[in-house]
Amino acid sequence: MDFQLDMIKDKVEFFEATDIKTLEKKINEQIENNKALLLRIHSISHQMHVDEHGRTYYSAVVHFRAN
């Protein structure tokens, strides 16, 4: 049995929520999880969309990179 470990250097994650506080909470939880992998935020991009019924949707893309 061959066991090999590779270090993650880049990771991109996508998040969505119906309100900004929930989106922020999801991102913060993943930031803490990725600290264990020695990844830090490289960039964040976010958008807000309103559908035809007036409901808002928030999304974000977070790029993590190794220290």
N, CA, C and O atoms as a GROMACS GRO file, in nm:
protein
  268
    1MET      N    1   0.084  -0.118   0.000
    1MET     CA    2   0.000   0.000   0.000
    1MET      C    3   0.089   0.124   0.000
    1MET      O    4   0.175   0.139   0.086
    2ASP      N    5   0.066   0.210  -0.096
    2ASP     CA    6   0.146   0.332  -0.110
    2ASP      C    7   0.064   0.451  -0.060
    2ASP      O    8  -0.048   0.472  -0.105
    3PHE      N    9   0.120   0.526   0.032
    3PHE     CA   10   0.051   0.641   0.091
    3PHE      C   11   0.134   0.766   0.064
    3PHE      O   12   0.251   0.772   0.100
    4GLN      N   13   0.072   0.865   0.002
    4GLN     CA   14   0.147   0.986  -0.036
    4GLN      C   15   0.066   1.110   0.001
    4GLN      O   16  -0.055   1.116  -0.023
    5LEU      N   17   0.132   1.208   0.060
    5LEU     CA   18   0.068   1.334   0.098
    5LEU      C   19   0.115   1.446   0.006
    5LEU      O   20   0.235   1.462  -0.017
    6ASP      N   21   0.021   1.521  -0.045
    6ASP     CA   22   0.053   1.639  -0.126
    6ASP      C   23  -0.006   1.762  -0.058
    6ASP      O   24  -0.117   1.757  -0.005
    7MET      N   25   0.068   1.869  -0.060
    7MET     CA   26   0.022   1.993   0.001
    7MET      C   27  -0.069   2.069  -0.095
    7MET      O   28  -0.039   2.082  -0.214
    8ILE      N   29  -0.181   2.117  -0.044
    8ILE     CA   30  -0.272   2.198  -0.124
    8ILE      C   31  -0.214   2.339  -0.132
    8ILE      O   32  -0.185   2.400  -0.029
    9LYS      N   33  -0.197   2.390  -0.253
    9LYS     CA   34  -0.140   2.524  -0.271
    9LYS      C   35  -0.246   2.628  -0.304
    9LYS      O   36  -0.235   2.743  -0.261
   10ASP      N   37  -0.347   2.589  -0.378
   10ASP     CA   38  -0.457   2.678  -0.415
   10ASP      C   39  -0.589   2.605  -0.398
   10ASP      O   40  -0.599   2.485  -0.424
   11LYS      N   41  -0.689   2.680  -0.354
   11LYS     CA   42  -0.822   2.623  -0.336
   11LYS      C   43  -0.923   2.733  -0.360
   11LYS      O   44  -0.911   2.842  -0.303
   12VAL      N   45  -1.023   2.707  -0.443
   12VAL     CA   46  -1.130   2.803  -0.471
   12VAL      C   47  -1.261   2.744  -0.422
   12VAL      O   48  -1.294   2.630  -0.454
   13GLU      N   49  -1.335   2.822  -0.344
   13GLU     CA   50  -1.462   2.773  -0.290
   13GLU      C   51  -1.572   2.873  -0.322
   13GLU      O   52  -1.550   2.994  -0.330
   14PHE      N   53  -1.693   2.819  -0.341
   14PHE     CA   54  -1.810   2.898  -0.376
   14PHE      C   55  -1.913   2.890  -0.264
   14PHE      O   56  -1.935   2.783  -0.207
   15PHE      N   57  -1.975   3.002  -0.234
   15PHE     CA   58  -2.074   3.009  -0.127
   15PHE      C   59  -2.197   3.083  -0.178
   15PHE      O   60  -2.188   3.170  -0.264
   16GLU      N   61  -2.315   3.048  -0.122
   16GLU     CA   62  -2.436   3.121  -0.153
   16GLU      C   63  -2.529   3.119  -0.033
   16GLU      O   64  -2.525   3.027   0.049
   17ALA      N   65  -2.612   3.222  -0.023
   17ALA     CA   66  -2.707   3.234   0.087
   17ALA      C   67  -2.816   3.334   0.049
   17ALA      O   68  -2.803   3.408  -0.049
   18THR      N   69  -2.922   3.334   0.128
   18THR     CA   70  -3.031   3.427   0.100
   18THR      C   71  -3.018   3.557   0.178
   18THR      O   72  -3.094   3.651   0.156
   19ASP      N   73  -2.920   3.564   0.269
   19ASP     CA   74  -2.893   3.691   0.338
   19ASP      C   75  -2.743   3.703   0.363
   19ASP      O   76  -2.671   3.604   0.368
   20ILE      N   77  -2.699   3.826   0.378
   20ILE     CA   78  -2.556   3.855   0.387
   20ILE      C   79  -2.492   3.799   0.515
   20ILE      O   80  -2.376   3.758   0.513
   21LYS      N   81  -2.567   3.796   0.624
   21LYS     CA   82  -2.513   3.745   0.751
   21LYS      C   83  -2.484   3.595   0.742
   21LYS      O   84  -2.382   3.548   0.792
   22THR      N   85  -2.573   3.521   0.677
   22THR     CA   86  -2.552   3.377   0.659
   22THR      C   87  -2.432   3.352   0.568
   22THR      O   88  -2.352   3.262   0.594
   23LEU      N   89  -2.421   3.430   0.462
   23LEU     CA   90  -2.306   3.417   0.372
   23LEU      C   91  -2.176   3.444   0.447
   23LEU      O   92  -2.079   3.369   0.432
   24GLU      N   93  -2.174   3.548   0.526
   24GLU     CA   94  -2.055   3.582   0.604
   24GLU      C   95  -2.020   3.470   0.702
   24GLU      O   96  -1.903   3.436   0.720
   25LYS      N   97  -2.122   3.412   0.765
   25LYS     CA   98  -2.099   3.303   0.861
   25LYS      C   99  -2.038   3.181   0.791
   25LYS      O  100  -1.944   3.121   0.842
   26LYS      N  101  -2.091   3.146   0.673
   26LYS     CA  102  -2.038   3.032   0.598
   26LYS      C  103  -1.891   3.054   0.560
   26LYS      O  104  -1.809   2.964   0.572
   27ILE      N  105  -1.860   3.174   0.514
   27ILE     CA  106  -1.723   3.205   0.474
   27ILE      C  107  -1.629   3.201   0.594
   27ILE      O  108  -1.520   3.144   0.586
   28ASN      N  109  -1.671   3.260   0.706
   28ASN     CA  110  -1.587   3.260   0.826
   28ASN      C  111  -1.561   3.119   0.878
   28ASN      O  112  -1.451   3.089   0.925
   29GLU      N  113  -1.661   3.032   0.871
   29GLU     CA  114  -1.641   2.894   0.914
   29GLU      C  115  -1.537   2.824   0.826
   29GLU      O  116  -1.453   2.749   0.875
   30GLN      N  117  -1.544   2.850   0.696
   30GLN     CA  118  -1.449   2.785   0.606
   30GLN      C  119  -1.309   2.844   0.620
   30GLN      O  120  -1.210   2.773   0.600
   31ILE      N  121  -1.300   2.971   0.653
   31ILE     CA  122  -1.168   3.032   0.680
   31ILE      C  123  -1.101   2.959   0.795
   31ILE      O  124  -0.982   2.927   0.788
   32GLU      N  125  -1.176   2.932   0.901
   32GLU     CA  126  -1.122   2.860   1.016
   32GLU      C  127  -1.081   2.718   0.978
   32GLU      O  128  -0.976   2.670   1.021
   33ASN      N  129  -1.163   2.650   0.898
   33ASN     CA  130  -1.129   2.514   0.854
   33ASN      C  131  -1.001   2.514   0.769
   33ASN      O  132  -0.918   2.424   0.783
   34ASN      N  133  -0.986   2.612   0.684
   34ASN     CA  134  -0.870   2.616   0.595
   34ASN      C  135  -0.742   2.659   0.665
   34ASN      O  136  -0.632   2.636   0.613
   35LYS      N  137  -0.754   2.721   0.781
   35LYS     CA  138  -0.634   2.754   0.859
   35LYS      C  139  -0.559   2.627   0.898
   35LYS      O  140  -0.436   2.628   0.906
   36ALA      N  141  -0.633   2.518   0.921
   36ALA     CA  142  -0.570   2.390   0.954
   36ALA      C  143  -0.488   2.336   0.837
   36ALA      O  144  -0.393   2.261   0.856
   37LEU      N  145  -0.526   2.375   0.715
   37LEU     CA  146  -0.452   2.335   0.595
   37LEU      C  147  -0.345   2.436   0.557
   37LEU      O  148  -0.281   2.425   0.452
   38LEU      N  149  -0.326   2.536   0.643
   38LEU     CA  150  -0.229   2.644   0.622
   38LEU      C  151  -0.262   2.728   0.499
   38LEU      O  152  -0.172   2.773   0.427
   39LEU      N  153  -0.390   2.748   0.475
   39LEU     CA  154  -0.435   2.831   0.363
   39LEU      C  155  -0.489   2.963   0.415
   39LEU      O  156  -0.557   2.968   0.518
   40ARG      N  157  -0.458   3.068   0.342
   40ARG     CA  158  -0.509   3.202   0.375
   40ARG      C  159  -0.585   3.257   0.256
   40ARG      O  160  -0.570   3.208   0.144
   41ILE      N  161  -0.666   3.357   0.280
   41ILE     CA  162  -0.744   3.417   0.172
   41ILE      C  163  -0.651   3.495   0.080
   41ILE      O  164  -0.571   3.577   0.125
   42HIS      N  165  -0.663   3.469  -0.049
   42HIS     CA  166  -0.590   3.544  -0.150
   42HIS      C  167  -0.682   3.652  -0.209
   42HIS      O  168  -0.641   3.766  -0.228
   43SER      N  169  -0.807   3.613  -0.239
   43SER     CA  170  -0.903   3.712  -0.291
   43SER      C  171  -1.046   3.664  -0.267
   43SER      O  172  -1.073   3.545  -0.251
   44ILE      N  173  -1.137   3.762  -0.265
   44ILE     CA  174  -1.279   3.734  -0.249
   44ILE      C  175  -1.355   3.817  -0.352
   44ILE      O  176  -1.324   3.934  -0.374
   45SER      N  177  -1.454   3.754  -0.414
   45SER     CA  178  -1.542   3.823  -0.506
   45SER      C  179  -1.685   3.789  -0.465
   45SER      O  180  -1.715   3.673  -0.434
   46HIS      N  181  -1.773   3.888  -0.464
   46HIS     CA  182  -1.910   3.860  -0.423
   46HIS      C  183  -2.009   3.933  -0.512
   46HIS      O  184  -1.977   4.034  -0.575
   47GLN      N  185  -2.132   3.880  -0.515
   47GLN     CA  186  -2.239   3.939  -0.594
   47GLN      C  187  -2.371   3.926  -0.519
   47GLN      O  188  -2.387   3.841  -0.432
   48MET      N  189  -2.466   4.014  -0.556
   48MET     CA  190  -2.600   4.007  -0.503
   48MET      C  191  -2.696   4.010  -0.622
   48MET      O  192  -2.677   4.087  -0.716
   49HIS      N  193  -2.797   3.925  -0.616
   49HIS     CA  194  -2.894   3.916  -0.725
   49HIS      C  195  -3.035   3.923  -0.666
   49HIS      O  196  -3.062   3.863  -0.562
   50VAL      N  197  -3.124   3.996  -0.732
   50VAL     CA  198  -3.264   4.003  -0.693
   50VAL      C  199  -3.345   3.935  -0.803
   50VAL      O  200  -3.337   3.974  -0.920
   51ASP      N  201  -3.424   3.833  -0.766
   51ASP     CA  202  -3.503   3.762  -0.867
   51ASP      C  203  -3.633   3.838  -0.897
   51ASP      O  204  -3.658   3.944  -0.842
   52GLU      N  205  -3.713   3.781  -0.985
   52GLU     CA  206  -3.835   3.848  -1.030
   52GLU      C  207  -3.940   3.861  -0.919
   52GLU      O  208  -4.036   3.937  -0.934
   53HIS      N  209  -3.922   3.788  -0.808
   53HIS     CA  210  -4.015   3.796  -0.695
   53HIS      C  211  -3.963   3.887  -0.584
   53HIS      O  212  -4.024   3.897  -0.478
   54GLY      N  213  -3.851   3.952  -0.607
   54GLY     CA  214  -3.794   4.044  -0.509
   54GLY      C  215  -3.706   3.979  -0.404
   54GLY      O  216  -3.663   4.045  -0.310
   55ARG      N  217  -3.679   3.850  -0.418
   55ARG     CA  218  -3.592   3.781  -0.322
   55ARG      C  219  -3.446   3.806  -0.358
   55ARG      O  220  -3.409   3.809  -0.476
   56THR      N  221  -3.366   3.824  -0.256
   56THR     CA  222  -3.223   3.849  -0.280
   56THR      C  223  -3.143   3.722  -0.259
   56THR      O  224  -3.174   3.640  -0.173
   57TYR      N  225  -3.040   3.708  -0.339
   57TYR     CA  226  -2.946   3.597  -0.327
   57TYR      C  227  -2.805   3.655  -0.328
   57TYR      O  228  -2.772   3.741  -0.409
   58TYR      N  229  -2.725   3.605  -0.236
   58TYR     CA  230  -2.586   3.650  -0.226
   58TYR      C  231  -2.495   3.533  -0.258
   58TYR      O  232  -2.521   3.419  -0.218
   59SER      N  233  -2.389   3.560  -0.330
   59SER     CA  234  -2.291   3.456  -0.362
   59SER      C  235  -2.151   3.515  -0.348
   59SER      O  236  -2.130   3.636  -0.359
   60ALA      N  237  -2.057   3.425  -0.324
   60ALA     CA  238  -1.918   3.468  -0.310
   60ALA      C  239  -1.826   3.357  -0.360
   60ALA      O  240  -1.856   3.238  -0.350
   61VAL      N  241  -1.712   3.400  -0.414
   61VAL     CA  242  -1.605   3.309  -0.452
   61VAL      C  243  -1.483   3.350  -0.371
   61VAL      O  244  -1.441   3.466  -0.372
   62VAL      N  245  -1.428   3.253  -0.299
   62VAL     CA  246  -1.312   3.281  -0.215
   62VAL      C  247  -1.195   3.196  -0.264
   62VAL      O  248  -1.206   3.074  -0.275
   63HIS      N  249  -1.084   3.263  -0.294
   63HIS     CA  250  -0.962   3.195  -0.340
   63HIS      C  251  -0.867   3.189  -0.221
   63HIS      O  252  -0.823   3.292  -0.170
   64PHE      N  253  -0.836   3.067  -0.180
   64PHE     CA  254  -0.740   3.045  -0.071
   64PHE      C  255  -0.607   3.004  -0.132
   64PHE      O  256  -0.602   2.937  -0.235
   65ARG      N  257  -0.498   3.045  -0.066
   65ARG     CA  258  -0.364   3.013  -0.112
   65ARG      C  259  -0.277   2.976   0.007
   65ARG      O  260  -0.297   3.022   0.119
   66ALA      N  261  -0.179   2.890  -0.020
   66ALA     CA  262  -0.086   2.849   0.086
   66ALA      C  263  -0.003   2.967   0.132
   66ALA      O  264   0.025   3.059   0.055
   67ASN      N  265   0.037   2.963   0.259
   67ASN     CA  266   0.120   3.071   0.316
   67ASN      C  267   0.252   3.080   0.246
   67ASN      O  268   0.334   3.165   0.280
   0.00000   0.00000   0.00000
